[in-house]
Amino acid sequence: MESVAMQGLERDVLLQLQFVPLFTGLVEKDVRGLLDGAELLVLDHEHELYREGQPVEFFYVVLDGHVELSLDSGGRRSVVEVARRNAVLGDAAMFGSGRYIMTARVLTQASLLAIPAVAFRARLEGRFDIMLHMLATMSLRLRMLIRQIAELKLKTTAQRLGSFLLTMVEAETGRAELRFPYDKRLVADQLGMKPESLSRALAKLGRLGVESRPDNLVVIARIERLRDFCAEDETG
């Protein structure tokens, strides 16, 4: 693990924070003040960032890479989400119980901004404008999680997998190529299915022009066709 104490926010980090919902719209002076004392971390594969139930010392912004968020239920780990670039980790726990509500583990290598929780909360005192902004962004994330839960209940496995693939596509129409960003077994767990169900879902998507190739490569012949399929009112 590499840790770099930041005397001030680097320009490239500051620019990236403009796309992090928690900080979007804040003036540069406020961002620099809130994040004074933050550290830049470069973490290796399977590094455990924090564990469920531990006191919150830091919350984090994912600058690059992927971080698995999971819950332990009866000795079995269940993946809740895989956080990507610009995701914020641990902020809800910082404002709530003061203990992490999930376990965070790095997938492959990741760069994160570690922000001291106590100092951050102290700097928010008297800044109700910033607090309201942050509450609004957390509310939006909650609505997104509710939507994800609804999809797990209402969408077929093929639709859930198709929606996951579409999150990695920037274009609206036409052909696209992408790779699974991490192990397919983890993707299956994240989408609430077994690995064999994911394979069957891939086969079904093949009839829509979604081709699975070696080295985790996926080719989508027509993005709009896949999007229409994922939006269909199907159950089962």
C-alpha positions, 0 to 999 in steps of 0.5 A: 500500500502506498500512502501520500499525505496531501499538503493541498489537493492536486489539480487533477484530483480537484478536477475529478472531484467536480464529478463526485456528486458529494462535492459537485457544485461546491466552490474550490475554496470549500472543497480544499477546506473540507478535505484538508488532511486527506491522503491519497492511497494506492491499494493492491488487489484484495486489500481490506479497506475497512470491515463491517462494524468498525468505527469510522475513521475515514471515508473515501472517494474512489479515484480509480479502480473498483472496490467491493462492498459486502455484508456478512450474513450467517458466515456467507459474504454477500456482495451489495455493490461494486463501487467504481470511479467517483463513488464515495464510501463510508459517508453514510456511516460517518453521519449515522451510527459512526460504524461502517455498515459494510466491508470494503475490499479492493478489486485489482488495484485502486486509488482512493482519497482517504478523508478524516471523518472527525475533521470533516464533520467539524468543518461542516459545523455552521455550513448548513448550505453544504450539509443540505447539499450532501444530504440531497446527494445521499438521498439520490444514492438511496433512491438509486439503491432502491431502484437496484433492489426493484430490478433484482425483484422485477427483472429477469436474469438476462435483463439484469445482466444486460443493464449491467453491461449497459452501465459500461457503455457510453454510446446510445446507439450502434455497436460496442465492445467492453470487458467484464471489469472483474471476475464473472462470479463476482458479477453474478453475486452482485446481480443476485444470481449464481454463476451458472445463471449468468452463463445462461443469461449470456446465452439468452442475450446472444439472441439479441446480438450480444456476443461473449468472447474469450478474455471477458470481452463482450460485443454488443451488436446494437446498443438500442436493441439491448436497451429496449430488451432491458426496459421490457416489462418481464418477470420470471 
